[in-house]
Amino acid sequence: MMCSSKSLLLAALMSVLLLYLCSKSEAASNFDCCLRYTEKMVHPRLIVGFTQQLANEACDINAVIFYTKKRLAVCADPKKHWVKQAVHILSQRIKKM
């Protein structure tokens, strides 16, 4: 009797762990795409990082995604002069680290 209750508890714990891991992997595989660009310029001092989104991957448009100090993600047009300049400044900042 004692052995079956331990087995049942172990099975319940394994089920919870499996559900947790499945939900984490699903969240990691679902990411948001930029669908449009910001109309406003973001000052490089407010940006802490960036990534590039390519249209030929999972998303419809090319974009630079800036991450701000306020933990916002801002989608910007990579063809705009201010975006190119901000990427250059951030790249230089990273090289100095």
Order of alpha helices (4+ residues) and beta strands (2+ residues): alpha-beta-beta-beta-alpha
